[in-house]
Amino acid sequence: EKITMRLSVLNFAALFALLAPKALGWSQFVDCDATADVKEGPFGAPAFKSEVVNETTVYSLLPEVSNLKLPLVAFMHGSTGQYGFYNDSLALIASHGAIVVFPFVKSPEKDKSPFTTNTDGKFLVKAIEWAKQANEDPGSHLYGRVDTDKIIVAGHSMGATCTINAAHTLKSDPSTILAFAMHPGICGPFGPPPCPACWRSETLLEVAKEMPVFMTTATNDGAFWPAPLTAKHEFGCFKKAFGEPDEPVADDEIQNTAFVQFNEDVCEEDGEREPLVKDGGHNCPMKRVDGGAPEMSVLLKAVKLYGQQGGKTSSKCFDLLYGDNDVEGSLQALNVTDNLDTRIKA
């Protein structure tokens, strides 16, 4: 009888551990796990909402089950971009414990036009300000759910330029904790695209003095120069901001920075987004297999590291992002990059 009772207690405990996150609300964040993080996270599938905020459409993804305030990820699409280019990966990020907001310049339909552009980041800033206000509004689905001390700006292509410029606008606000720019245009003044539709290396340097920075690209990105010259020029912009790898800019204020150039093998077209869009080269962040690997899976790790783990160097997230070859599963050990330049704040 005692054995039966003990087994019943153990079975209940196992069942509780399995169901508690979705039934009662997840009580703490979980460190990175290279295997588990490609699957839906413990916070469950997020609820999708669409709002019109002062003539701007903003989509939001909110995990339905959580007793925690969650970090906010503001993600901006590229030129002609659609939510459907990134939806799987953004939902996955939300399911691991984040609120995602996805602003448009004009509307989901009008943003499909190549003539609808924005590069100064004002729509990312607008979406963030709306989320902060909604967090204080008892009538909003975001009421009391946003950790307004943990805000992450991210984006792809045009949206990556927006990311750098929005982060610069917000740099004096300590609640902005990470800038993650994927395949931005070439830095100004000449670009392409040329200024004023550009970002500048000195702007990136100023951002990095206030928050960690990631810049990603791919060897087969031919968006701004024929491949592999786009990646070469983007790395040149990164070095212009932070110096050569063996002669970095001497400034104790610079936070962790990373330039990640994925190789052609992991950023080749796989047909998973067709007929909507091709997901190779410049569009590598649109991949949906394996948690959006290689790029969106790195964004998830960065969101967990800085939005949930406080940037701790002891976390598994830190190891996977910045660890060297002897760290299993790290960016360096995976052999998925042609150029990896990570610089850790002393």
N, C-alpha and C positions, 0 to 999 in steps of 0.2 A: 504493500500500500504506500509506504514511504517512497519507494522507487518510482511508482506510478505518479505520485504527487510531484516528485522532483522533476520527472520528465515533462509533466504538464506545465510546470512553472517555466522550464527551459523552452518548451514549445511556444508558450505565450510570449516569453521574452523575445524569441526569434521573430515571431509574427509581429510584435510591437515594433521591433527595429525595422522591419520591412515596410510596415504601413504608416508608422508615425510621421515621417516627413510629409506625406500627402494628406493624412487624416487630421493631424494636430498642428502642423506648422513646423518647419525646420528650425531648430533652435541655434544652430551654429553653422558657420561656413566650413567647407571641406577643402583641404589642400589639393593641389593638382594631382591628377593620375592620368598618365598618358593613355591608358586603356579605357578607363571609365569616362573620360571627358569627351570622347567622340559620340557618346550616347546621351539621351535626354537626362538632364541633371535632376538632383533630388528635389528641386522646387517645382517640378512638373511643367507641363505644357503651359505657355503663357497665354493670357487673354489678349486679344488684338482689339485695339480701339483706334478710331479715326476722329480727329478733332480739327475744326477750322479755328485757327488762332490768329486774329487780326489779319484775315485774308490769306493766311498761310496754312496749308494742310500739314498736319503733323500726325504720323502714325505712332502708336506706342504699344509696347509689349510688356505686360505685367504678369509675373508669376502669380497664380491665384492663391497659392498656399505658402504662407510664410508669416512668422511672427517677428521678423526682422525688418528694419529699414534696409533698403538695398541700394548699392551704388548705381549711379545713373550713367548710361552710355549713350551719348548723342552721336549718331552716325549719319554722315552725309554721302549721298550717292554721287556717281560721276555724271558727266555730260550725257544726255539722253537716257539717263539711268532710270530704272524702275525698281520698286520694292521687290518684285519677283526675281531680281538678279541676286538678291542677298538673303531672302526671307528665311531659308532653312537655317543658315548659320546664325542669323540674329536671334531666331527663336531658340536655338541651342544655347547661345550665350545667356539669354534670359532664364532658361530652365536651370542654369547653374547658379542663379542668384544675382540677377541684375535687372534693372528696368532699362529698356531700350526705347529711345525716341528717334524717329526717322523723319526729318522735315523735308518738305519740298520747297522749291523756289516759287512756283506758281500753283501747280496742282499735279496730281499723279498723271494726268493726261498731257498737260501742257509741258511738263518737264521732259517728255519724250522728244521734244523738238531740239535740234542742235543749236537753235537760236535762244533757248532758255538757259542762261548761265548765271553763275555766281561764283566768285572766288574770294571774297573778303571775309567769308565765314559768318556773315550776319544772321543767316538762317539757323545755323547751329546755335549761336548765342540766343536767338529768339526762342528756339525750342527749349533750351536749358532754362531760360527765365520763366517760360510758361510752366515747365515741370516744377520749378521751385514754388511758383504761385499756387499751382494745383495741389501741392503737398500741404498747403495751409487751408485749402478749401474743402469743408466737410461734404460738399456736393460732388467732389471729383473722385474718380476711381483711383487717383494717385494720393488721396488724402492720407497723410501720415506714413506713407510708404517709401518716400525718397530719402536716402541719406544725403542730405545736401552738403555734407562735408567731403563727399567722394564723387566727383564728377569727372568723367572721361570723355574726351573728344576724339573722334575717329572718322575716317572717311577714305574713299577710293577715288583716284584720278582727280577730277575737278574737286571732289569732296575732300581729297587729301590736301590740296592747296587750301581749301576752306579750313581744314583742321589746323594747319600751321597758323593761319591768320586768326582764326577764332581763339586758339590757345594764346596767341600774342595779345589779343584783346582782353582775355581773362587772366593774364599772367599774374596780376597783382592780387587775385583772389585765391587764397590758399586751398580753397575747396576744389579747384581744378588740379587733378593729381596725375594726369597722363595725357600725352598727345600721341596718337598712333596714325601715321600718315602712310597710306598704301598707294604707291605709284603716282606721286604728285608730278605736276608739270616740272619742267626744268627751271631752276631758280632765275630770278631776274637780275639785271633789268631786261635782258633780251629773250629769256625763255628758250624755246616756246612753251606756252604762250607768253608774249612779251608783257611787261608791265603796262598798265596797272593790273592786268589779269594774271598776276604772278605771286610768288612768295620770294623772299630774299634770305640769303644765308645768315645775314646779321639778325634777321627776325627769328630764325630758328635758334640761333645762339642765345638770344634773350629769353626765348621760351624755355630752353634747356636749363637755364639758371634757376627756374622756378618749378620745373616738373620733369620727370623722365620722358624721354622721346624715343619712339621707334619710327624708322623709315624703312619700308619694304619695297622691293621691285623684283623683276625677273630678267634673266639673261635674254629671253626671247620677247621682251617687251619692245615693240616697234612703234609705240604710239607717238612719240615726239621726235625721235631720230630712228633711222633704220637699226634694227637689232644687230648687235648688242650695244649700240652706242647710246641708247636711252639710259640704260643702267649705268654705263660709264659716266655719262654727264650727271646723273643723279648722285652718284658717289662723289663726283667732283664738287657738287654743291654741298654735300655733307662734310667733306674735308675742308671746304672753304669756311664752314662754320666752326669746325672743331679741330682742325689741323690734321696733319698726316698721322697715320696710326702710330708711327715711331716717334713723332714729334707733336703730341697733342697740345692744344691750347692750354696754357697754364692758368687755370681759374678754378679755385676751390668751390665756387658756387655751382658749377655745372653738375647736374644730376646724371643718373645713369642714361646712357644713350646707346642706340644700336642701329646699324645699317645692315639690312638683311637682303642679299640678292639671291633669290632662289634659282636653282638651275633649270635648264630647259626640260629635263625629264619630268620633274614634278609639276611644271607649269605648262605642259603640252595640252592641247585640246583633247577633251575626253567625250564630248558630245552629250554630257549629262544635262546641260541647260538648253540644248536645241529642242525646238526651233526658235525659242525665245532669244537666245544669245549664245555666242561662243565663249568658252571659259578658259582659253589658253592665253599665254603671254600677258599682255596688259590686263586682261580680265581674269587673271588667276585668283583674285579674291572672290570671284563668283562661284568657285567650285563648291560642290555640295557633298561629295563623298568623304567619308572619314572625318566628319566634323568640320568640313570646309578646309581640310588640309590642302596645301601647306600653310596658307596665310591666315585664314580666319581662325584656325586652331591656335595660332600664335597669339592672335588678339584675345581669344578666350583666356589663355594662360596669363596674359598681361592684365586683363580685367581682374582675374582672381588674385594675382600677386598684389596689385596696387589697390584694388577696390575692396578686397576681402582680407588679405593677409598682411596688410600694412607695409608691403614692400620688404618683408623680412628676408634677410639673406639665408636664414635657416630653413626656409620653406622649400617644398619640392618645386613649386612654381618657379622660384628663382633659379634653382638648379637646371630645370628644363629650358629656361630661356637663356641663361648666361653661363651655364656649366661648360666645362671643356670636354675633350674627347673621352675621358674616362667616366663621365656621367651618363649612364644609360638613358637614352631617349632625349638627350639635350639636342638643341639645334645643331651644335657643332658635331656631335657624335652621329647624327642621323645621315650625314652626307647628302643633304638636300640643297646645299647652297654652293654657289661659285664664289661668293664674297660675303664674309661675315665679320663685321667690325663692331665689337661690343666694348664699351668703355664704362667701367664701374666707378662711381664716385668713391674717392678714397675715404 
